[in-house]
Structures are given as structure tokens and as C-alpha cells.
Amino acid sequence: VAAIGLRRGLEAVIIGAMVIAPLLGPNRALALATTLGDIALAKRALRANLAGVGVALVSALVAALVWPGDPTVDAIAARIAPAPSDVALALASGVAGALAFTSGLPSSLVGVMVAVALLPPLVVMVMMATLGRWDAAVGAGLLLSINVVCVNLAAVGTFLLLGVRPRTWWEADRSRKATRIALTFWVCLLALLAALLVAAQGGFSRVLGEH
């Protein structure tokens, strides 16, 4: 769905792929697992993430071979040159996703959640790689990485602010340790990605100029 929408520049179809959002659930589960210190849930979430990414990569590769990507299409060009504002958007969407998860009313926030969809940049990355446009593929991969990190970081922070805690006192210490490790990891990774994003702004401008 994402590949066809991107190739033809059909925003409604791309939004449809965002609403399907098969990778958002596993990432929110990972954030919840790190907040609760639930190792079993974290393992299941990681397996689901890896399986989802694997299926998406193979599907995107097949789609890209059938319908080669076109960097001049606006929907694709927008995902090969991420901007600093994408970080703020991804963080806000991660908060919305966590709120929707805890409130039981996901439809009320789906408009914000889909803005940080993980599949479209992944598909664009594969499309550009099949064309040998490694500069554009790197840009889409950077956007994908930023979205994944921000979704998890914002979700963990939101769960903490909402008071999500283990039910038993003996799990609380493990939960605090897991949360500190997770927050430190995601913050450091986001700082690294943000630095790469700022450093690459000139390169992204050249990529868009070539198209």
C-alpha cells in the first residue's frame, strides 16, 4: 500500500498505509515493556519489530522492482531530506500514541499518530537503494531511525508521567532501572541522530537540487 501510494504520489493511499501502521504497535509495546521492566514483553516486542521490518523490507523490495521509485515525486522527495522539525513531529506523535494506548481511544489521536508513520520512509529507503541512489536512501533511513527513536522515547516519558508502574512493589526497582537505561539509550541515540541530521542538511539540499 505504501509503495503504490508513494510511487503514484497519492497522499490518501499513503495515509491508508499509515493507519494500518503495523510497526507502531510493537514499538509502543517495547516502550511499555521498558517502563514496566517487563523482559518477556520486551522480547516479544523486539521479535515483532524484527519480523515486521523484515516483511516490510522484502515487500518493499518486490514492489520497488515492479514499480521503481521516482525521486521527483513529492511524496518521495519529502522523505529523502528530513529536517529538524521532523524530530519535534515524531516526539509529538509518540506522545499521542502513548496517550491513545492508555486512554483506550486510539481513533481520537490517529491523525497525529499517522504523521510519524514508520513504513513510508522504510519503503522510500528501499526504493532509492534499488535505484542506486544511496544518498537518498541514507536520508530516508535517517528519517526512519529518528521516528523509531522518538516514538519510543516519547512513549516511555509519557507512560512515566501518567504513572504507569508495575503492580507489585518487588518489580518497582527493576522497572526503575529498566526505565533509566531505556531513557539514557534513547536520548543518546536521538542526540547522535540529530547531530547527523544537522550535519547532513547541506547534502540533502544537493540531493533535492539534483532532482
C-alpha positions in Angstrom: 0.0 0.0 0.0 2.8 2.4 1.0 4.8 1.6 -2.1 2.0 2.2 -4.5 0.9 5.4 -2.8 4.5 6.8 -2.8 5.1 5.8 -6.4 2.0 7.5 -7.7 2.1 10.4 -5.2 -1.3 9.5 -3.8 -1.5 11.0 -0.3 -4.7 9.3 0.6 -3.2 5.9 -0.2 -0.1 6.8 1.8 -2.3 7.8 4.8 -4.0 4.5 4.4 -0.6 2.7 4.9 0.0 5.0 7.9 -3.3 4.0 9.5 -2.5 0.3 9.0 0.7 1.1 10.9 1.9 -2.5 11.6 5.1 -1.2 13.3 3.6 1.2 15.7 2.1 -1.5 18.0 5.4 -3.3 18.5 7.2 -0.1 19.2 4.6 1.0 21.8 4.8 -2.4 23.3 8.6 -2.0 23.6 8.2 1.4 25.3 5.7 -0.1 27.7 8.0 -3.1 28.5 10.9 -0.8 29.3 8.7 1.3 31.5 7.5 -1.7 33.5 10.8 -3.6 33.3 8.9 -6.5 31.7 11.7 -8.5 30.0 9.3 -11.1 28.5 7.2 -8.3 26.9 10.3 -6.6 25.6 11.5 -9.8 23.9 8.1 -10.3 22.3 8.1 -6.7 21.1 11.6 -6.9 19.7 10.6 -10.1 17.8 7.5 -8.5 16.4 9.5 -5.4 15.4 12.2 -7.5 13.6 9.5 -9.7 11.9 7.6 -6.6 10.8 10.6 -4.8 9.5 11.7 -8.0 7.7 8.4 -8.5 6.0 8.2 -4.8 5.1 11.7 -4.8 3.6 11.0 -7.9 1.4 7.6 -6.5 0.3 9.2 -3.1 -0.4 11.9 -4.7 -2.4 9.4 -6.6 -4.6 7.3 -3.5 -5.0 10.3 -1.4 -5.9 11.4 -3.9 -8.6 7.8 -3.8 -10.1 7.2 -0.1 -9.6 10.6 1.7 -9.5 10.7 4.8 -7.3 10.8 8.3 -8.7 12.7 10.8 -6.6 10.9 13.7 -8.3 7.6 12.6 -6.8 6.8 15.0 -3.9 5.8 12.2 -1.6 9.2 10.5 -2.1 11.3 13.7 -2.1 9.8 14.7 1.3 11.2 11.6 2.8 14.7 11.7 1.4 15.5 15.0 3.0 14.5 15.0 6.7 14.5 18.3 8.6 15.0 19.2 12.3 11.3 19.8 12.5 10.7 16.1 11.9 12.2 15.4 15.3 9.6 17.5 17.0 6.8 16.0 14.9 8.0 12.4 15.8 8.2 13.2 19.5 4.7 14.7 19.5 3.3 11.7 17.6 5.0 9.4 20.1 3.2 11.2 23.0 -0.1 10.9 21.1 0.4 7.2 20.5 1.1 6.6 24.2 -1.9 8.7 25.3 -4.1 6.8 22.8 -2.9 3.5 24.1 -3.6 4.3 27.8 -6.9 6.1 27.1 -8.4 3.3 25.0 -9.5 5.8 22.4 -6.9 5.5 19.6 -9.2 6.9 17.0 -9.2 10.3 18.7 -5.5 10.7 18.1 -4.9 8.6 15.0 -4.5 11.8 13.0 -1.4 12.7 15.0 -0.1 9.2 15.2 0.0 8.6 11.5 2.1 11.6 10.9 5.1 9.7 12.2 4.4 6.6 10.2 7.4 4.2 10.0 6.6 2.3 6.8 6.7 5.1 4.2 10.3 6.1 4.9 11.3 2.5 5.0 9.8 1.9 1.6 11.4 5.0 0.2 14.8 3.8 1.6 14.4 0.5 -0.3 13.2 2.2 -3.5 16.2 4.6 -3.6 18.6 1.7 -2.8 17.3 -0.3 -5.8 17.9 2.7 -8.0 21.5 3.0 -6.7 20.6 6.4 -5.1 22.4 5.7 -1.9 22.4 9.4 -0.8 18.6 9.5 -0.9 18.4 6.0 0.7 20.5 7.3 3.6 18.2 10.3 4.0 15.1 8.1 4.2 16.9 5.7 6.6 17.8 8.6 8.8 14.2 9.7 8.9 13.1 6.2 9.8 15.7 5.9 12.6 14.6 9.3 14.0 10.9 8.3 14.0 11.6 4.9 15.7 13.8 6.6 18.4 11.3 9.4 19.0 8.3 7.1 19.2 10.0 5.0 21.9 11.5 8.0 23.8 8.2 10.0 23.9 6.2 6.9 24.8 8.4 6.0 27.7 8.3 9.6 29.0 4.5 9.7 28.6 4.0 6.4 30.4 6.1 7.7 33.3 4.2 11.0 33.5 0.9 9.1 33.5 2.1 7.0 36.4 2.3 3.7 34.6 4.0 1.4 37.1 4.3 -2.4 37.9 1.5 -3.8 40.1 3.8 -5.3 42.7 6.4 -3.5 44.8 9.2 -6.0 44.2 9.0 -5.2 40.5 9.3 -1.5 41.0 13.1 -1.5 41.4 13.6 -3.5 38.2 11.2 -1.1 36.5 13.1 2.0 37.6 16.4 0.5 36.4 15.0 -0.5 33.0 13.4 2.9 32.5 16.7 4.7 33.3 18.6 2.5 30.9 16.0 2.9 28.2 15.7 6.7 28.6 19.5 7.1 28.6 19.8 4.9 25.5 17.1 6.7 23.5 18.3 10.2 24.5 21.9 9.4 23.5 20.7 7.8 20.2 18.4 10.8 19.4 21.3 13.2 20.1 23.5 11.3 17.7 20.8 11.2 15.0 20.0 14.9 15.5 23.7 15.7 15.1 23.9 13.7 11.9 20.7 15.4 10.7 22.1 18.9 11.2 25.4 17.9 9.6 23.7 16.4 6.6 21.4 19.3 5.8 23.7 20.6 3.0 23.8 17.2 1.5 20.1 16.8 1.5 19.7 20.2 -0.3 22.1 19.0 -3.0 20.1 15.7 -3.4 16.9 17.6 -3.9 18.6 20.1 -6.2 19.7 17.2 -8.4 16.2 16.0 -8.8 
